[in-house]
Amino acid sequence: MASPSAPIEKKVTASSALAYLASLAGLAILGAVTDNPSLVSGMPDALEPFVLALVPAAASWIAGWAAPHTPRSDV
């Protein structure tokens, strides 16, 4: 089990950033082609895609952190 202060690997951070950008693009396309672009009515329309795109990014970050990592030899 990893210690609580274990660093996050760069591959996990990169996958989270890519998931955020991909979902942001997908939500932008969805908002452009639907008649009602308001996905979450309580937020300003300009802010919605950015907030909603955090959900898959957070999910991939948590999954990457929880996944077993490649063992490293102590050098």
N, C-alpha and C positions, 0 to 999 in steps of 0.2 A: 504494500500500500504506500502511496506517495505521501510525503510529509506535507503538512498544510502550507509550507512556504515554498513548495516546489515551483520552479518557473514554468510558465506556459511555453510550449515549443512554438517555434516560428511557423510551422506548418498549420498549427491550429489557428493562429492569428490570421494567416493568409487565407485559410478556408472560410473563416468568419467574414473577412472583408469581401471576398468574392461572393459569398452567399448574400451579403447585404447589397452589393452592387447589382447582382442578377435579379434579386427580388425587387429592388427599386426600379429597374428597367421594366420588369414585368408589370408592376403596379402602375407605372406611368403609361404603358401601352393599354392596360385595362381601363384606366381613367380616360384615355383619349378615345376609345372606341365605344364606351358605354354612354347611354343617354343621361345617366345620373352619376357623375364622377365622385359624389360624396360617399366615401367608403365608411367613414366614421363621422357621424353627424355632430359629435361634440367638439371636434377639433376644427381649426381653420383648414380650408381646403388645401392650401399650399403645404401644410405641415403633415397631412395624413400619410402620404406615401413614405416619408422619411421615418415616421414612427412605426408604421406597419411593417416596413422592411427590417426593423430590428428583431422581429419575432423569429424568422428563420436564421438570422445571423446569430442570435443568442442560442438557439437550439443547436446549431452546428458547433458553436464554441463549447457549450456544455458537453456535447457528445464527444468532441475531440479531447477535452480535458479528462473525461471519465474513461476513455478508451485506453487499453493497455499500450504503453509506449515501448519503443524499442529499447531493450536493455543496453546500457553503456558500461564499458569497462572503466574502472577508475584509473585514470592515467596521471 
